[in-house]
Amino acid sequence: MNLSLCTITFRHHLQSLEQIAQWAHLKGFDGIELWGVHARKTPIENLKLLKSMDLNISMLSDYLPLDLNREETKSMVDQCSSLLTELNTNKLRTFAGARASKDLSQHERKYIVDQLRLICERLENKDQLLLIETHPNTLADNLESTLRLIEEVNHPSFKINYDALHIWESGADPILGFKLLEPYIAHVHLKNIRSRQELNVFAPNNVYSPAGSREGMVSLFEGSIDYYSFFSGLMKELEKVDLSLEWFGEDVFEVLSHDLKEIRMIDQSLKVHS
């Protein structure tokens, strides 16, 4: 499995990208999922050091505003596209709006769909992909709305960043959800939670705050989602996409190192017994 570390994990840590990359390489990660904030603050020359460590940039994770006019949107996307080219990656992740699908009128939904299609059209010129994350309070906050969104945008550059926890949060089974969305999934986010009652810990206004609570965030194999079953049920499918360990809690190095090692062991075990 192709596993990446998310640099957003280090959003409140005094670690340089070089230090993060060196550690990721030492531990056996395959790549780096680069947070847009980090990408824009780091000189391209410094980003090239990843190549010398046999690390790829698996995805640029950003937050594209969808309330711009068409010309503003084109300009924004062209800047992102140039950055993707410089980073030698073809995947740009964002969110499908900032409100729950059930709360949007048809007109509001159509506006977001049109914006997403315009972004895809601009990225297609350089064989780049737009990945929408399955996430609460967006148009991809449940399987039904996500599948409808794929049909509405109707563009080959439109793909899904499959967040297994948020699919589970919506009430769907992460394995069945993956199989439904599989033709469109280009990346997977992996994280876990101790209980449903603590899911608010992942709310953006909490998780991005240095003073936010981390209560309920647990190692990948210690929470409510059964990732042993997830990996065993989707072994062949997960080998076709990139996966990222998305950790927002404390003890960064210990948790990421443990979870990576556990995934590698499961992967090896499944291959031996297949």
N, C-alpha and C positions, 0 to 999 in steps of 0.2 A: 504493500500500500504506500502511496505517495503522501507523506505527512509533512505538514507545514506548521510552523510556529507563528502566532499572530503578534505583530509588534505592538498592537494596542494593549496587550498584556502589560507592557512596560510604560503605560501612559503617565504613571505617577512615580516612576523609578528613575534614578540618576544613572542610567545605563546608555552608553552610546550604541549606535547601530552596529559598529564594529564589534563591541563587546557582546552584544546579543547574538550576532552572526557567528562569532567564534564559539560561543557556548552551544548554539544550535548545531553547528557542525560537529563539535566534540561529542555531543549526545546522540547524534545520528539522525537528526531531522533532514528531510530532503529539500526543504525550501522555506521561504519566508513569505507570509501574507503581510504585505506592507500597508500600514495604516496611512491614509491620505495625508494626515497632518505630518507624519514622519517623512513621507515622500517629498513633500514640499519644503521641508526644513533641512533636508540632507542633500548636499551637493551630489550631482550624478557621479562624479569621480569616486566618491566614497561608497556609493551604491554598487559600483563595479567590483568592489572587493568580494562581493558574494560569489562571483564567478570563480575567483581563485580558491574558494572554499567548497566548490562543487555544490553550491546552493542556488536554487532558482527562485525568482520572485513569482510565486504561484498565482497571486492576484493582488490588485490594488483595491483596497477597501475604502470607499469614499461615501460622501453624502451629497448627492447632486440635488440642488434646489429645482423643484418642478414648477415653480410659479413665475418663471421668467418668460419673456416674449420669445418668439421664434428665433429672432436674430441673436438675442442674448444667449439662448440655449445653444445655438450652433457654435457660437464663440466659446462658450464654456466647454462643450464637448470636444471641440478641436484642440483646446489646451490639454484636456485629459488624454486625448488620443495621442498627442505628441509625447506626453509623459509616459504613457504605456509603451510607446515605441522605444523611448530611451531606457526604460526599465526592462525591455525585452520580455514583456508579458502581454497577453491579449485579453485579459479578463478584468473588467471594471465592475465592482459591486456597489449597489446603492439600494435604496428603499423605495417602494411604490407608494409615495405619499407619506403623510403623517397622521392619518385618521383611519379609524376602523372601517372596514368595507361596508358594514351594515349602516353606517352613519352618513354615507355619501349619496347624493342624488345622482341620477343618471347623467346629468350634465357635468357634475363634478368628476364623476368617474371617467367620462369620455375625455375630459380635459387631460387627466393624468395619462390615460391610454395614448392619446395623441402625442403627448410630450415624450413618453417612453419610446414610441415608434420613431419619432424624429431623432432621438438619441441613437437608436439602433441603426437608422439609415446613415448617420454620420460615421459611426464606428465601422460599419460594413465596408467602407472604402479602404480600410486598412486591415481587413479580416480580423477585427476585434469584436469582443462580445460584451453585452450588457447583462449582468447577473442581478436579478432581483432576489433579495433575501426573504425567505418565509419568516415573517415577524409580526407580532401583535400591532394593532393600530396602523395597519397599512392595507393596501389592496391584496396583499398576499398573507393575510392573517388566518386563513383556513384553506383547506384543500379545494373546496368548491370555488371560492373566489379566485384562487391561484390558477386553477385550470381554466376558468373563464377568462382571466387576464391574459394567459398565454394565447388563447384563441382570439381575443380582441386585438392584441398587439400584432399578432400574425406576422412575425418577422424572423428569419433564420438566425439573426444575431441576438435574439432574445432568449436568455437562459435563466436557470434558477440556481441560487445558492441555497442549498437545502440545510436549514438549521433543524436538526433532529429534535432538540428540546422544544423549540417553539411549535413544531408540528404536534408534538405530544401535548404541549400546553393547550392547543386548540381542541383537544379531545380525540385526535386521530392516533392510530397506531403508527409509530415511526417506520416500521418495516413496510406495512401496506402503503403508507403515504409515499415512501420512496419508490415503490414499484409503480404507483400511479403516475408519478412525475418523472420517472427515470429517463425517458427520451429527451428531457429538457434540462436535467441536472448536470451542471458542469463543475460544481464544487460543493463540499459538505462541511458544515460547522458542527463541532462536537463539544458539548458541555453538559453538566448535570446539576441537579438540585436535590436537596434533601427531601422536600415535600412541596406539594402544590401550594400550600399556604404561604410559602416563602418566595413565590415566583416574582413578586414585585421587586425583588432585589435586582432583577435585570432591567428594570425600567430605566430608560436613558438618563433621566434627571438624577437617578441614584448611582447608576453604574459608572458614569463619567465624572462624578464628583469625588474629589480626594477624600472628603469626609463622609462619603456614602457608606451605608451598611454593606457588609459582605456576608451577613448571616444567612446560612442555608447553602452557600456555594460549597460544593464538595468535589472531590476527585471523581473522575469519569466513571469509575466502577463502584462507587459507594453511594450513589443516589437513587432516585425513584425510577429512572429510566434504566431498563435492563440492556446495557450495551454488550454484554456477552452474547445475548440473543440477537441483537442488532447486527453484530459483526458476523456471527455464524449464519444468520439468515440471508445476508447480503454479500457474502465474501467475494463472489465473482463480479458483482455489480460495483463494489467499492474499489476494486482494482482498476476500474476504467476512469475514475475521477480523482481529483485532488481533495485531500481532507485537511482540515486545520483544527488543532486543539485551541479552543477559544477559552482562555482562563482569565477571570477578572478578580480573583480572590488573593489571599495572602499566600506566603510561602511559595512564591512563583517557581523557583528553580526546582524545589523538591517535588511539587505536584506535577509539573510538566514532565520532568524526568521520569517519575513513577508511571504516569499515564502512557507515555511513549513506550517505555519498556514493556508495559502490560499489553499494549496493542501489538507490538512486535511478537510477543510470545503467543498471543492468540492467533495471529496471522500464521505463524509458523506451525502451530498445532493443527489448525484447520487444513493447511496444505498437506501435512503429513497424513492426516486421516481422510483426505478426500479421495 
